[in-house]
């Protein structure tokens, strides 16, 4: 049994959905490309408050095949979080679902619907089936859809949340190390001077030392972590600025930064 969902946050969107269907019914519209607009609007309106974006007809490659779900929902990191497929009211929904599964359509978190019924698949299995004429059933469907997270994504979200919480502490520690290096680390001072001149030439002739220091902090907090996650050692060597930043950071790491063990996992292997 699905958890009881509160329909208050999406009540207007749901009411608008039923109103649109009533208009289509009055115009005798029942074909897929006609009626699917109502559910598309419903998903779009309920996705935004959840931090997701609905992208229609986005091409996906699955097992060498090209598929195009009616809707792909992506989060703020551009990770796919759900899919939607609309069918004609004259179609047999279960038969159409079998066809899509045979074509390799994702079943991680996918809604199949024909304006009368909807089947929600999660983790490869049917999780819930809703009578779309029932307002609470529709609300339950949306609640299950938008609250679902695959294990890997759930872990990623948790890691991102923890990292965000620690950013101020991490940034201060890095800023302190950089300030110390300006005074005591000759190798860093030499590399920094070259980099500073490059920044003035390539970015802004009036750029301040504080702005350049902040650039180094941001680079250490983000780029090196991203490079480690995606295992791409060439990530920072695609432009002159990035390459010079690495030289400055290598100089920083060689002495003062090495003692800051909490960042050791970000270093290049």
Secondary structure, DSSP 8 states (H G I E B T S, - for coil): -------GGGHHHHHHHHHHHHHHHHTT--SHHHHHHHHHHHHHHHHHTTT-EEEET-EEEETTEEEE-SEEEE-TT--EEEEEEE--TTS-HHHHHHHHHHTT---SEEEEE-SSEEEEEETTEEEEEEETTSHHHHHHHHHHHHH---HHHHHHHHHHHHHHHHHHHHHHHHHHHHHHHHHH-HHHHHHHHHHHHHHHHHT-TT--HHHHHHHHHHIIIIIHHHHHHHT-TTGGGSSHHHHHHHHHHHHHHTTTGGG-GGGGGGS--
